[in-house]
Amino acid sequence: SLVASKGRTPVAMPGITGMTPAQAKTACGRMGLGLTLRPAGASGVIYRQSPAAGAGIVPGSSASAWIDTPPSATVAAQLTKLDPTWEKYNKNLGAHITCSAVASDDRGVATLRWQVEGLDVSMSGTGSTISFILPGYRQYGSTSVTLTVTDSVGQTTTARRNIKMNWDTGTLQ
């Protein structure tokens, strides 16, 4: 006698977009599926999968997933002007500082958010640069500049730089 088989019964491919690679491997493993990650060994979240969620896939076969890695960021600071005529609280020196974002992401940067905190300096903003005045009577301490970069799938990276002015030489430290 001859017995014909239609093969293994397909299972529904789990929806793994938005998961970390470890979560996706666990979800696929429960269904008896292998998972190939691209790029291999990357951390981040999955933004694309093949086959699509809900599609039939035979246990023992392998699916593919593409990982969106977190953005990278650094803060570049520049003294744009040392102003001996700037007046605030009857003091007469101010350093005009401009900070620039150096950010990248494999799928594109969505937002750049700034936060500046220090003695008599507190502000926030968005965009590729932020400018502020560091008061000259502020001889001690530093001002903290924080840049938060968000990519197209919501992953964030934060870069921080402490800015201190050397008033004797008129340079940033």
WOTAJO-V782268 format. One line per field, one symbol per residue. psi: psi as a letter, one per 30 degrees, with the letter a starting at -180 (. if undefined). A space follows every 50 residues. Layout:
psi: ???
//
This chain:
psi: lkkkkgakkllkkljfkflleeeeeeeeefggklkkkkkkgllblkfklk llkflkkkkflklkkkkjllllklkkkkjfkjjffkkkhglhkkjjkkkk kjklkfgkkeljkkkkkljgjjllllaflkklkjkffiflllkkkkkkkk afggklkkkkkkkkkjfefhlk.
//
